[in-house]
Amino acid sequence: MSAPNKAASPLIYCKSHVAIHPSTKKDDNVFGFLICYRNVASSSTPSYGSGLGGENNHDFNVAWVRDDNISLSLKQQLLDADLYFADEYVKVNKHQGFGTTPTLTRKSLPNVDVRMLEYKSDWYCNINAVYSIQFRLPSQWYKGSIIINTKQHEYTSNIPVLFFHDDLCESTKLISKRLMLESFDPFTSERNLYWGGDDFKKFLNKNCDLQHANEVAGLNDNVYLVNPSLQDLRNFQTNKESSLGSSGLFDSSSKETKKPGLFESFEKSKWSVLGKIADVTNKLTNDDPKVNPILQTLYSSETINKLSNDKYVKRLLKKSQPQINKISSDFDGAKIYLAKWALNVKEQVEKQENVYKKLTNEMDNMVTEEEVHVALERNHPLSLVKWESMFDEQGRLKFTVSEIKDYIFHGGCVDDKVRAAVWPFLLNVYPWDSSEDERVQLYETLKTIYELNYKNQWVLDQTPDDFEEEVWKEEKFKIAKDVFRNDRHLDLYKHNTDDGNAVSVDPNSGNENAQIGEEDLDDDESTWVIKNPHLKALENILLSYNVYNPDLGYCQGMTDLLSPIYHVQQDEVVSFWSFIEFMNRMERNFALDQSGIKEQMVTLGELTSLMLPDLMAHLSKCDCSNLFFVYRMMLVLFKRDLDEEKVKQIWEIIFTNYYSSQFHLFFVLAIFQKNKVAIEHLEEFDDILKYFNDLKILDNIELMTRAELLFIKFKKIVMNVDETKTLSTNSSTEAGKDKLEISPRLRKLLSKEVILKNDT
């Protein structure tokens, strides 16, 4: 019987000739194997990224077992496994540009008894118990080694430093040889000579969230954080306070004087050099045409005047004029280049400093330095590896919901693959505390309900019971018309063909539009048919939602809200239930009496009056106090104001309800704040309306940062008002009568509960 393949084996990594050094004597070295393996009970556990099947390697154990503690047959199996994984390493590097496809040493992975290995191992720990790993590069005098630090000290003290003896390890020598022969490059992607720890690092990169602390905090050590929390990443950014302090961005007069650190010293030295460059440049650009530019840079003005009148000097300069002109020309080019470089560096740093200054000034110093840091730290988006590492062997989340939402709010998702896994949780399709098996069963249940209770009503009967035939026909026409025009610039919806792909155009056909499925659309539905399967799915979902919510029916703008959800999921069932939850939030925008959207406009007006009173006073003078110019933004949640990717980035932040279920109002307020100066120069309603219709929201990340700080400021204002009111009540004085009052409408902004249509 053939041995099981890699996917079926719990052993997922092995490296031989990894030793511990109890003393400085070579004879005392104890050799063994560094191995990684899945728990036998969960070796076939599905992946938790998509929630619906696939292999998962993100929950595994790391162990070290010594050579002299296992049988010869088991040792040979581990040596064979080591060579097998060496082939895997070379294949991965091949895809990164290293040589041609290598010949496999072994076609299958030996069936290793990991239970016996665990029993025989000196130590083992779960990868989720590891906090960091330091990779110490080999040198002429030392073997390369790794230091594993766990989250609990008692475990770390039992794990010795592991040394990689590359000169004895066959797999390491094999990889080094292949890298040299196939690519003539013995270096890794980090431009270090390959050593045994590199393939272990590559394995970890693939199977857990491995963050280089050097990139996080500017450290000079090869320390990597393993599955770090967002707080871990923030804690490692140790140089942020010193950099801000050296820049003078915050008032430090009340703080203790600190000795300048290395970073501050470097900054001072850098700007001292740049300042001298700028001074020299300014002097050189103020050349006296009567005086040679070379002399200007070498002598004082008094000496220059004396030399300029000397007849011998004049004769020498005249004779050497061609050479002097050439040197002067070269020098001019160099000084211009240097000046531009210094200016560019200065502008970049000033831009970063200005962000801090503007934010702190515009928040009236009501936000702390730490709050500004947290709002600005959006450098750790949620990756698929990180997401999958958040689940245990049953597929249940190990992180709290608050921690996950913090990740999403302050970093978003890397791409649509991650969104497809995360959004069903954010939109309550899957419960946060569900297991993988429960989600698989829930999906099948939701699919059955969708098809039997909603979709089949109009697919089989054509006219659902709650609709008259003419009304249903009109609804179908409106939906099909909007779907056909929906986001046709996106590849997913672009081609109206049976498979959604473009077809070659026959130049002799005389009908190019028909060839690519881009038929002209008119009011006669008999002249066009939706063929694209993804457009068809949008139509199916909207028709089924009509059956689900017949009181609301279909309204223009719903296609705008559904399109990004389906573009992410590309699954009709998940998209339908996600859309239902999204519409629970957005339904009040489509009320016939417009009560929902009006209520939000009034709330936004009160919020603007509180946070930006000068701007609101100006808008009132321009008859814009109703804020009608942001109606489109509010109606479809910025869908028509941003490109597709930015819409997704903003929506997933709003979905978290991290601070408030109405956080979109603070995003609009951030737009007001950023464009305040421009708005105050406009005097007419039409001009302001045109300004917002033409407004291009280029930096949504900056706006989201502003929105977060505005919310924090708003919350503190509410707290201060309440505290003042309490003090006034306790003192039994009349001083509180003229104090600021926070309306119930504004207080709702502090709630994380989604406001439904009936709550308006």
Secondary structure, DSSP 8 states (H G I E B T S, - for coil): -----GGG-SEEEEEEEEEE-SSS-GGG-EEEEEEEE--GGGTT-B-SSSSS--B--SS-EEEEEEGGGS-HHHHHHHHHHHHHHHHHHHHHHHHTT-SS----S-SS-----HHHHHHH-SEEEEGGGEEEEEEE---SSS-EEEEEEESSHHHHTT---EEE-TTT-HHHHHHHHHHHHHHS--B-TTSSB--HHHHHHHHHHHHS-EEEHHHHH--SS-EEEES--HHHHHHH-TTHHHHHHHHT-S--TTS------HHHHHHHHHHHHHHHHHHHHHHHHS--TTS-HHHHHHS-HHHHHHHHT-HHHHHHHHHTHHHHHHHHHHHHHHHHHHHHHHHHHHHHHHHHHHHHHHHHHHTTT-S-HHHHHHHH-----B-HHHHHTTB-TTS-B-S-HHHHHHHHHHH-BSSHHHHHHHHHHHTTSS-TT--HHHHHHHHHHHHHHIIIIIIHHHHHSSS-TTS-HHHHHHHHHHHHHHHHTTTTTSHHHH--STTS------TTSS-HHHHHT-----S-GGG-----HHHHHHHHHHHHHHHH-TTT---TTHHHHHHHHHHHH--HHHHHHHHHHHHHHHGGGG-TT-HHHHHHHHHHHHHHHHH-HHHHHHHHHTT-TT-GGGHHHHHTTTTTTS-HHHHHHHHHHHHTTSS-TTHHHHHHHHHHHHTHHHHHT--SHHHHHHHHHH-----HHHHHHHHHHHHHHHHHHHHHHHHHHHHHHHHT-SGGGGS----HHHHGGG--S---GGG-
